[in-house]
Amino acid sequence: MTENVTLKPLNARLAEELAVAERQVAAAVALLDEGATVPFIARYRKEVTGSLDDGQLRTLEERLRYLRELDDRRAAVLASIEEQGKLTNQLRAALLAADTKARVEDIYLPYKPKRRTKAQ
């Protein structure tokens, strides 16, 4: 039984969470990545983001940061477990389905390399 679990693109996940169009999210993410601030985007770039308000943009910025950190950590955990030779299809599916950093860490706990002390 091979489970083929894939993650939705980041913009699609954000658009779904905020209940807005994916193009609005893509435009806002591009502006944020270019260094624009939330107040600047809310005030001067409404035409680009499809009139996302300040609250939506702030939520988008926070969730974008969190989801990027989650994806980075998930990739690191997958690489670590694969390096140990213990990665199964079920484990990969569980990690890809994890929606919080805490859940990723809970799954990783049994596979986390133990710290070596000087005595060892």
C-alpha positions as YAML, in Angstrom:
chain: A
units: angstrom
residues:
- id: 1
  name: MET
  ca: [0.00, 0.00, 0.00]
- id: 2
  name: THR
  ca: [1.85, 3.06, -1.23]
- id: 3
  name: GLU
  ca: [0.39, 6.35, -0.10]
- id: 4
  name: ASN
  ca: [1.23, 9.24, -2.37]
- id: 5
  name: VAL
  ca: [0.73, 12.31, -0.22]
- id: 6
  name: THR
  ca: [1.81, 15.65, -1.62]
- id: 7
  name: LEU
  ca: [1.60, 19.09, -0.13]
- id: 8
  name: LYS
  ca: [-0.46, 21.81, -1.72]
- id: 9
  name: PRO
  ca: [1.60, 24.79, -2.87]
- id: 10
  name: LEU
  ca: [2.12, 27.39, -0.16]
- id: 11
  name: ASN
  ca: [-0.02, 30.04, -1.90]
- id: 12
  name: ALA
  ca: [-2.90, 27.57, -2.29]
- id: 13
  name: ARG
  ca: [-2.78, 26.67, 1.42]
- id: 14
  name: LEU
  ca: [-2.77, 30.36, 2.41]
- id: 15
  name: ALA
  ca: [-5.61, 31.23, 0.03]
- id: 16
  name: GLU
  ca: [-7.69, 28.40, 1.45]
- id: 17
  name: GLU
  ca: [-7.05, 29.47, 5.06]
- id: 18
  name: LEU
  ca: [-7.86, 33.13, 4.38]
- id: 19
  name: ALA
  ca: [-10.75, 32.38, 2.01]
- id: 20
  name: VAL
  ca: [-9.36, 34.64, -0.72]
- id: 21
  name: ALA
  ca: [-8.23, 34.10, -4.30]
- id: 22
  name: GLU
  ca: [-4.85, 32.48, -4.85]
- id: 23
  name: ARG
  ca: [-3.77, 35.36, -7.11]
- id: 24
  name: GLN
  ca: [-4.32, 37.80, -4.22]
- id: 25
  name: VAL
  ca: [-2.11, 35.69, -2.00]
- id: 26
  name: ALA
  ca: [0.54, 35.36, -4.70]
- id: 27
  name: ALA
  ca: [0.64, 39.14, -5.18]
- id: 28
  name: ALA
  ca: [0.87, 39.80, -1.43]
- id: 29
  name: VAL
  ca: [3.59, 37.17, -0.95]
- id: 30
  name: ALA
  ca: [5.61, 38.68, -3.81]
- id: 31
  name: LEU
  ca: [5.35, 42.15, -2.24]
- id: 32
  name: LEU
  ca: [6.30, 40.83, 1.21]
- id: 33
  name: ASP
  ca: [9.27, 38.94, -0.25]
- id: 34
  name: GLU
  ca: [10.42, 42.16, -1.91]
- id: 35
  name: GLY
  ca: [10.52, 43.76, 1.53]
- id: 36
  name: ALA
  ca: [7.27, 45.71, 1.53]
- id: 37
  name: THR
  ca: [5.60, 46.11, 4.92]
- id: 38
  name: VAL
  ca: [2.00, 45.21, 5.73]
- id: 39
  name: PRO
  ca: [0.92, 48.86, 6.25]
- id: 40
  name: PHE
  ca: [2.55, 49.87, 2.95]
- id: 41
  name: ILE
  ca: [0.82, 47.07, 1.03]
- id: 42
  name: ALA
  ca: [-2.54, 47.77, 2.70]
- id: 43
  name: ARG
  ca: [-2.38, 51.47, 1.90]
- id: 44
  name: TYR
  ca: [-0.56, 51.73, -1.45]
- id: 45
  name: ARG
  ca: [-0.86, 48.35, -3.17]
- id: 46
  name: LYS
  ca: [-4.58, 47.57, -2.86]
- id: 47
  name: GLU
  ca: [-4.93, 47.27, -6.64]
- id: 48
  name: VAL
  ca: [-2.21, 44.57, -6.71]
- id: 49
  name: THR
  ca: [-3.55, 42.49, -3.82]
- id: 50
  name: GLY
  ca: [-7.21, 42.78, -4.75]
- id: 51
  name: SER
  ca: [-8.05, 44.99, -1.76]
- id: 52
  name: LEU
  ca: [-6.81, 42.70, 1.01]
- id: 53
  name: ASP
  ca: [-7.22, 44.65, 4.24]
- id: 54
  name: ASP
  ca: [-4.63, 45.21, 6.97]
- id: 55
  name: GLY
  ca: [-5.89, 42.33, 9.14]
- id: 56
  name: GLN
  ca: [-5.86, 39.84, 6.29]
- id: 57
  name: LEU
  ca: [-2.37, 40.91, 5.25]
- id: 58
  name: ARG
  ca: [-1.05, 40.62, 8.80]
- id: 59
  name: THR
  ca: [-2.55, 37.14, 9.15]
- id: 60
  name: LEU
  ca: [-1.13, 36.21, 5.76]
- id: 61
  name: GLU
  ca: [2.34, 37.42, 6.77]
- id: 62
  name: GLU
  ca: [2.28, 35.45, 10.05]
- id: 63
  name: ARG
  ca: [0.98, 32.25, 8.43]
- id: 64
  name: LEU
  ca: [3.45, 32.59, 5.55]
- id: 65
  name: ARG
  ca: [6.35, 32.75, 8.01]
- id: 66
  name: TYR
  ca: [4.98, 29.81, 10.04]
- id: 67
  name: LEU
  ca: [4.29, 27.60, 7.01]
- id: 68
  name: ARG
  ca: [7.74, 28.29, 5.56]
- id: 69
  name: GLU
  ca: [9.34, 27.33, 8.89]
- id: 70
  name: LEU
  ca: [7.13, 24.22, 9.01]
- id: 71
  name: ASP
  ca: [8.12, 23.20, 5.47]
- id: 72
  name: ASP
  ca: [11.83, 23.76, 6.23]
- id: 73
  name: ARG
  ca: [11.62, 21.69, 9.42]
- id: 74
  name: ARG
  ca: [9.64, 18.95, 7.67]
- id: 75
  name: ALA
  ca: [12.31, 18.73, 4.97]
- id: 76
  name: ALA
  ca: [15.09, 18.56, 7.59]
- id: 77
  name: VAL
  ca: [13.28, 15.80, 9.50]
- id: 78
  name: LEU
  ca: [12.64, 13.81, 6.31]
- id: 79
  name: ALA
  ca: [16.31, 14.11, 5.35]
- id: 80
  name: SER
  ca: [17.47, 13.04, 8.82]
- id: 81
  name: ILE
  ca: [15.23, 9.97, 8.95]
- id: 82
  name: GLU
  ca: [16.13, 9.02, 5.38]
- id: 83
  name: GLU
  ca: [19.83, 9.36, 6.25]
- id: 84
  name: GLN
  ca: [19.26, 6.85, 9.06]
- id: 85
  name: GLY
  ca: [17.62, 4.48, 6.56]
- id: 86
  name: LYS
  ca: [14.37, 4.33, 8.56]
- id: 87
  name: LEU
  ca: [12.04, 6.28, 6.27]
- id: 88
  name: THR
  ca: [8.94, 4.31, 5.26]
- id: 89
  name: ASN
  ca: [6.05, 5.35, 3.05]
- id: 90
  name: GLN
  ca: [3.76, 5.56, 6.09]
- id: 91
  name: LEU
  ca: [6.24, 7.73, 7.97]
- id: 92
  name: ARG
  ca: [6.67, 10.02, 4.94]
- id: 93
  name: ALA
  ca: [2.87, 10.31, 4.63]
- id: 94
  name: ALA
  ca: [2.52, 11.12, 8.34]
- id: 95
  name: LEU
  ca: [5.18, 13.84, 8.11]
- id: 96
  name: LEU
  ca: [3.61, 15.37, 4.99]
- id: 97
  name: ALA
  ca: [0.19, 15.34, 6.67]
- id: 98
  name: ALA
  ca: [1.50, 17.04, 9.83]
- id: 99
  name: ASP
  ca: [0.03, 20.54, 9.99]
- id: 100
  name: THR
  ca: [1.97, 21.95, 12.94]
- id: 101
  name: LYS
  ca: [5.63, 22.11, 13.94]
- id: 102
  name: ALA
  ca: [4.76, 20.33, 17.21]
- id: 103
  name: ARG
  ca: [3.24, 17.42, 15.26]
- id: 104
  name: VAL
  ca: [6.36, 17.13, 13.08]
- id: 105
  name: GLU
  ca: [8.53, 17.05, 16.22]
- id: 106
  name: ASP
  ca: [6.28, 14.42, 17.84]
- id: 107
  name: ILE
  ca: [6.67, 12.16, 14.79]
- id: 108
  name: TYR
  ca: [10.42, 12.78, 14.70]
- id: 109
  name: LEU
  ca: [11.02, 12.09, 18.41]
- id: 110
  name: PRO
  ca: [11.67, 8.32, 18.16]
- id: 111
  name: TYR
  ca: [14.10, 8.90, 15.26]
- id: 112
  name: LYS
  ca: [15.93, 11.87, 16.73]
- id: 113
  name: PRO
  ca: [19.63, 11.07, 17.19]
- id: 114
  name: LYS
  ca: [20.57, 10.93, 20.85]
- id: 115
  name: ARG
  ca: [23.16, 13.40, 22.09]
- id: 116
  name: ARG
  ca: [26.53, 11.87, 22.73]
- id: 117
  name: THR
  ca: [28.22, 12.72, 25.99]
- id: 118
  name: LYS
  ca: [31.96, 12.92, 26.58]
- id: 119
  name: ALA
  ca: [31.77, 9.63, 28.47]
- id: 120
  name: GLN
  ca: [30.53, 7.83, 25.37]
...
